[in-house]
Amino acid sequence: MLRWLTLLLALPAILNAEVITVTSQNFEQTIRKCFPHIKILISVISEANELVFVNFYADWCRFSQMLKPIFLEASEKFKDSAPGKIVWASLDADKNNDIATKYHVNKYPTLKLFRNGEVTKREYRSSRSVEALAAYINKQMEVTVQKFTEKNALQAAHNEKFSMKNHNPFQPEKNTFIGYFNDENSVEYKNLLNVALFYRDECEFMVGIGELNFPGEVPPPGQAPRLVFQPSNKAVNPNQIPFAGDFATYEYLKQWVADKCVPLVREITFQNAEELTEEGLPFMILFKKSDDKVSEKTFADAIIREIPDQRKSINCLVGDGSIFKHPLSHLGKSENDLPVIAIDSFRHMYLFKNFEDINVPGKLREFVLDLHSGKLHREFHHGPDPVTGNQAPDTEPPPSTFEKLKPQSSRYTILDKTEL
């Protein structure tokens, strides 16, 4: 009873504070919107913590100190305009290293947005002004699903997204999901709305509402809504893909959209390398010959099998080895050695020694986890972790070929870790 009263008394302060302090003890409760033992509070907290904007800082970092008053002032703009929809939080990453490590924070300050309890793919990297921070949150609070009640209006909006690039005039420039619903108050519609918010930067979402407005498209009452995926003009297969799963199960729908919206393995080129870098995740790259589809499939299958849970901590990419000769040379490799797998942490490059080991259960997963634990960095500098008292001589891993795209030291204090 006392615990209930304590939480109830604390609730107004949590919901009204401009910037709350979070620690290892209350971080998960804050971003997941509920106190797990008090069911009566779940709906209240759920509405309160739709978005949680977290400033990971260190007291000794001058950039962190410079950001604190700016972050506070920006948060104050939302006290009245968006009560209960956005929580601004600060976490001392030095004192709560377990949380910082979990979310791969290795530079200060780092600003991450959590939506419905999950960290979003891209951290905040823009201007550190009150206006810019407020504009970013306002943008994140916008509804991203384009809703239509007229068939002609939806078709016109869809046509505007079509691109003539790459000789594909009938495909949108971005991956697009088109849904047809009878009831926008349904669980199915709300699930799609939440999924669309999470993938707002990667894909487009359009819906038509009402059976009479969209005859032949919107299923009759009592039947499941209809959702189709239209690949972008960059896709190898341009055909639409219908959703055939359970609309009412949020996680199932979200995973299906994620698989289509953001492929587990993407292509890296000179044109998109900087954009990929801005996602703040180290790269694991398969360098291959341009016509080698076998190693690409083997790589993709291994990713799905070994590290599906690492999607938010590393970018899995495929690159043409004939184009990326420079990073290969840093690894002591050439086109004759393809296929080659390597991790680029934006400080160093680490070679997966034998491509065939990708078929050994656990090998690829161990490689990725050793990056995050610091083992790859440590062993490259000091040799394999000793099992005896003998210390191996120091060595130096090849430098990153993408280091010029890493966060600037004039804006961040970079920690001595391997991740970006």
C-alpha positions in Angstrom: 0.0 0.0 0.0 2.8 2.4 0.9 4.5 1.6 -2.5 1.3 2.5 -4.3 1.0 5.8 -2.4 4.6 6.7 -3.1 4.2 6.1 -6.8 0.9 8.0 -7.0 2.4 11.0 -5.2 5.4 10.9 -7.4 3.4 10.7 -10.6 2.5 14.4 -11.0 6.2 15.4 -10.6 7.2 12.9 -13.2 4.6 14.1 -15.7 5.2 17.8 -15.2 9.0 18.0 -14.8 10.8 19.7 -17.7 13.8 17.5 -17.4 13.8 14.5 -15.1 16.9 12.7 -13.9 17.0 9.0 -14.8 19.4 6.4 -13.4 19.9 2.6 -13.8 17.1 2.1 -11.3 14.3 4.0 -13.1 15.5 4.2 -16.7 13.6 1.2 -18.1 10.4 2.2 -16.2 10.7 5.7 -17.7 11.2 4.7 -21.3 8.7 1.8 -21.2 6.0 4.1 -19.8 4.9 2.0 -16.8 5.7 0.9 -13.3 5.7 -2.9 -13.8 4.1 -3.7 -10.4 1.3 -1.2 -10.5 -1.2 -2.1 -13.3 -3.5 0.8 -12.4 -0.8 3.3 -13.5 0.1 1.6 -16.8 -2.4 3.5 -18.9 -1.5 6.9 -17.3 2.2 6.4 -17.7 1.7 5.0 -21.2 0.1 8.2 -22.3 2.7 10.2 -20.5 5.8 8.7 -22.0 4.9 8.3 -25.7 8.3 10.0 -26.4 11.3 10.1 -24.1 14.2 12.3 -25.2 17.3 11.4 -23.3 20.5 13.4 -22.8 23.4 11.0 -22.0 26.0 13.3 -20.4 29.1 13.3 -18.3 29.8 16.1 -15.7 33.4 16.4 -16.7 32.6 16.9 -20.4 32.5 20.6 -21.3 30.1 19.9 -24.2 27.7 18.2 -21.8 27.8 21.3 -19.5 27.2 23.6 -22.4 24.1 21.6 -23.5 22.5 21.3 -20.0 20.8 24.8 -19.9 19.9 24.6 -23.6 18.3 21.1 -23.1 16.4 22.5 -20.1 15.1 25.6 -21.9 14.0 23.5 -24.9 12.1 21.1 -22.6 10.2 24.0 -21.0 8.5 24.8 -24.3 6.6 21.5 -24.0 5.4 21.7 -20.5 2.0 23.2 -21.5 1.9 22.6 -25.3 2.3 18.8 -25.1 1.5 17.7 -21.6 2.0 14.0 -21.1 3.3 13.3 -24.6 7.0 14.0 -24.2 9.4 13.4 -21.4 12.8 15.1 -21.4 15.3 13.1 -19.4 19.0 13.3 -18.5 21.3 10.4 -17.5 24.8 10.6 -16.0 26.4 8.0 -18.2 29.5 7.8 -15.9 27.4 6.9 -12.9 25.0 4.7 -14.9 27.5 2.9 -17.2 25.3 -0.1 -17.6 22.6 1.9 -19.4 25.1 3.8 -21.5 26.8 0.6 -22.6 23.4 -1.0 -23.4 22.6 1.8 -25.8 26.2 2.0 -27.1 26.9 5.6 -25.8 30.5 6.4 -26.3 30.6 10.1 -26.9 29.2 12.9 -24.8 26.7 14.4 -25.0 24.6 11.8 -26.9 20.9 12.5 -27.5 18.6 9.5 -28.1 14.9 9.4 -28.6 12.8 6.5 -27.3 9.4 6.0 -28.8 6.9 3.7 -27.1 9.7 2.2 -25.0 12.1 1.6 -27.9 15.2 3.5 -29.0 14.8 5.0 -32.4 17.3 4.1 -35.1 18.8 7.6 -35.5 20.2 9.6 -32.7 19.9 13.4 -32.7 22.9 14.9 -34.5 21.7 18.4 -35.5 22.2 21.9 -34.0 22.3 22.1 -30.2 20.1 25.2 -30.0 16.8 25.6 -28.1 15.0 26.2 -31.4 16.5 23.2 -33.1 15.8 20.8 -30.3 12.2 22.0 -30.0 11.7 21.8 -33.8 13.1 18.2 -33.7 10.6 17.1 -31.1 7.7 18.9 -32.7 8.6 17.1 -35.9 8.7 13.8 -34.1 5.2 14.4 -32.7 3.6 14.9 -36.1 1.4 12.1 -37.4 3.2 10.5 -40.3 0.4 8.5 -41.9 -1.3 10.4 -44.7 -5.0 9.7 -44.4 -7.4 9.9 -47.3 -11.2 9.6 -47.6 -11.3 10.1 -51.4 -9.8 7.6 -53.8 -8.7 10.3 -56.3 -6.9 12.2 -53.6 -4.9 9.1 -52.5 -4.1 8.3 -56.1 -2.9 11.9 -56.8 -0.7 11.9 -53.7 0.7 8.5 -54.6 1.4 9.7 -58.2 3.4 12.6 -56.8 5.8 10.1 -55.1 6.5 8.3 -58.3 10.0 8.9 -59.7 11.4 8.8 -63.2 14.8 7.9 -61.8 16.5 4.7 -62.9 13.9 4.2 -65.6 11.3 3.1 -63.1 8.4 5.6 -63.6 5.9 3.6 -61.6 7.7 3.2 -58.3 8.0 5.7 -55.4 11.4 7.1 -54.4 10.9 5.7 -50.9 9.5 2.4 -49.7 5.8 3.0 -49.3 3.0 1.2 -47.4 -0.6 1.6 -48.5 -3.4 0.5 -46.1 -7.1 0.3 -46.5 -9.3 0.5 -43.4 -13.0 0.6 -42.5 -12.5 2.1 -39.1 -9.7 4.4 -38.0 -10.6 3.8 -34.4 -9.8 0.1 -34.7 -6.8 -1.6 -33.0 -5.4 -2.5 -36.4 -5.3 1.1 -37.5 -3.7 2.3 -34.3 -1.1 -0.4 -34.6 -0.2 0.8 -38.1 -0.1 4.4 -36.8 2.4 3.5 -34.1 4.5 1.5 -36.5 4.5 4.3 -39.0 5.8 6.7 -36.3 8.7 4.4 -35.6 9.7 4.2 -39.2 8.8 7.7 -40.2 12.3 8.5 -41.5 12.7 5.4 -43.7 9.3 4.9 -45.3 6.1 6.5 -46.5 2.7 5.5 -45.1 -0.7 6.2 -46.8 -4.1 4.9 -45.8 -7.6 5.1 -47.3 -10.5 5.1 -44.9 -14.0 3.7 -45.6 -15.5 0.9 -47.8 -17.7 3.3 -49.7 -14.8 5.7 -50.4 -12.6 2.9 -51.7 -14.8 0.3 -53.3 -12.9 -2.9 -54.0 -9.9 -1.8 -51.9 -11.3 -1.6 -48.3 -12.5 -5.0 -47.1 -16.1 -5.1 -45.8 -16.8 -4.9 -42.0 -15.7 -8.0 -40.1 -12.8 -8.6 -42.4 -9.1 -7.7 -41.7 -7.9 -4.4 -43.2 -5.7 -4.5 -46.3 -2.0 -3.5 -46.4 0.4 -3.6 -49.3 4.1 -2.8 -49.5 5.4 -1.0 -52.6 9.2 -1.1 -52.9 11.1 2.0 -53.9 12.7 2.5 -57.3 16.0 1.1 -55.8 14.5 -2.3 -55.3 15.5 -5.3 -57.4 12.0 -6.7 -57.2 9.4 -3.9 -57.8 6.3 -6.0 -57.2 3.9 -5.1 -54.4 3.8 -7.4 -51.4 0.6 -7.9 -49.4 0.5 -8.2 -45.6 -1.0 -11.6 -44.7 -0.4 -11.7 -41.0 -2.3 -10.7 -37.8 -3.0 -6.9 -37.9 -4.0 -6.9 -34.3 -0.6 -8.1 -33.0 1.6 -5.0 -32.9 4.9 -6.8 -32.7 4.1 -9.0 -35.7 3.0 -6.0 -37.8 6.1 -4.0 -36.7 8.5 -6.8 -37.6 6.9 -7.2 -41.0 7.2 -3.5 -41.7 10.7 -3.4 -40.4 11.8 -6.2 -42.7 10.4 -4.4 -45.7 11.2 -0.8 -44.7 14.7 -1.3 -43.5 16.4 -4.4 -44.9 18.6 -6.3 -42.4 21.4 -6.1 -45.0 21.8 -2.9 -47.2 24.1 -1.9 -50.0 26.8 0.7 -49.2 28.1 3.0 -52.0 30.1 6.1 -52.1 26.8 8.0 -52.5 25.1 6.7 -49.4 28.1 6.1 -47.0 27.8 9.4 -45.2 24.0 9.0 -44.7 24.6 5.5 -43.3 27.3 6.9 -41.0 24.8 9.4 -39.6 22.8 6.5 -38.1 25.6 6.2 -35.5 26.2 2.5 -35.8 29.5 0.7 -36.7 29.6 -1.0 -40.1 29.9 -4.7 -40.7 30.6 -4.9 -44.5 30.8 -7.8 -46.9 33.1 -6.8 -49.7 32.4 -8.9 -52.7 32.6 -9.0 -56.5 29.8 -7.2 -58.2 28.3 -10.3 -59.7 28.7 -12.5 -56.6 25.2 -13.3 -55.4 26.2 -16.4 -53.5 28.3 -14.8 -50.8 25.7 -12.1 -50.5 23.0 -14.6 -49.7 25.3 -16.6 -47.4 26.1 -13.3 -45.5 22.4 -12.3 -45.3 21.4 -15.8 -44.1 24.1 -15.7 -41.4 22.9 -12.3 -40.2 19.3 -13.5 -39.9 20.5 -16.6 -38.1 23.2 -15.2 -35.8 22.5 -11.6 -35.0 18.8 -10.6 -35.6 18.8 -8.9 -32.1 21.8 -6.7 -33.1 19.9 -4.7 -35.6 20.0 -1.6 -33.5 23.7 -1.9 -32.7 25.4 -2.5 -36.0 24.7 -1.8 -39.7 25.1 -4.9 -41.9 26.2 -3.8 -45.4 27.3 -5.2 -48.7 29.8 -3.3 -50.9 31.3 -3.8 -54.3 35.0 -4.7 -53.7 36.0 -3.3 -57.0 34.8 0.1 -55.9 36.1 -0.1 -52.3 39.7 -1.0 -53.1 41.0 1.5 -50.5 39.5 -0.1 -47.4 40.5 -3.5 -48.7 44.1 -2.4 -49.0 43.9 -1.2 -45.3 43.1 -4.8 -44.4 45.9 -6.1 -46.5 43.4 -7.6 -49.0 42.8 -7.1 -52.7 40.0 -8.1 -55.2 41.6 -11.5 -55.5 40.7 -12.2 -51.8 37.0 -11.5 -52.2 34.7 -12.1 -50.5 35.9 -10.4 -47.3 34.0 -9.4 -44.1 35.2 -6.6 -41.9 33.9 -4.3 -39.2 34.6 -0.6 -39.5 34.1 1.1 -36.1 35.0 4.5 -37.5 38.2 4.3 -35.5 39.7 1.0 -36.7 38.9 -1.8 -39.1 38.7 -5.4 -37.9 38.9 -8.4 -40.2 36.7 -11.5 -40.0 39.7 -13.8 -40.7 38.0 -16.5 -42.7 34.9 -16.0 -44.7 34.0 -19.7 -44.6 33.8 -19.4 -40.8 30.5 -17.6 -41.4 28.9 -21.0 -41.6 30.3 -22.0 -38.2 27.5 -21.6 -35.6 28.2 -18.6 -33.3 31.3 -17.3 -35.1 29.7 -14.2 -36.7 27.8 -13.4 -33.5 31.0 -13.7 -31.4 32.7 -11.3 -33.8 30.0 -8.6 -33.4 29.7 -9.1 -29.6 33.5 -8.8 -29.3 33.3 -5.4 -31.0 30.8 -4.1 -28.4 32.7 -5.5 -25.4 35.9 -3.9 -26.6 37.6 -7.2 -27.1 38.5 -6.6 -30.8 40.0 -3.3 -29.9 41.9 -4.7 -26.9 43.3 -7.7 -28.8 44.4 -5.7 -31.8 46.4 -3.4 -29.4 47.7 -6.1 -27.1 47.3 -9.4 -28.9 45.0 -12.2 -27.8 43.7 -12.0 -24.3 46.4 -13.9 -22.3 45.5 -17.1 -20.6 48.9 -17.0 -18.7 50.9 -14.1 -17.3 52.7 -13.6 -20.6 51.8 -10.3 -22.2 51.7 -10.2 -26.0 53.3 -7.4 -27.9 51.2 -4.4 -28.8 49.8 -4.2 -32.3 47.7 -1.6 -34.2 44.6 -2.4 -36.2 44.1 -0.9 -39.6 42.7 2.7 -39.4 39.1 3.3 -40.3 38.5 4.4 -43.9 35.3 6.2 -42.8 36.9 8.1 -39.9 36.4 11.5 -41.7 32.7 11.0 -41.3 32.8 10.3 -37.5 31.4 12.8 -35.0 33.5 15.9 -34.8 35.7 16.4 -31.7 34.6 20.1 -31.7 31.1 18.9 -30.8 31.6 15.7 -28.8 33.9 14.2 -26.2 34.8 10.8 -27.8 35.3 7.9 -25.4 38.1 5.4 -25.9 35.9 2.7 -27.3 35.6 1.0 -30.6 32.1 1.9 -31.5 31.2 5.2 -33.2 
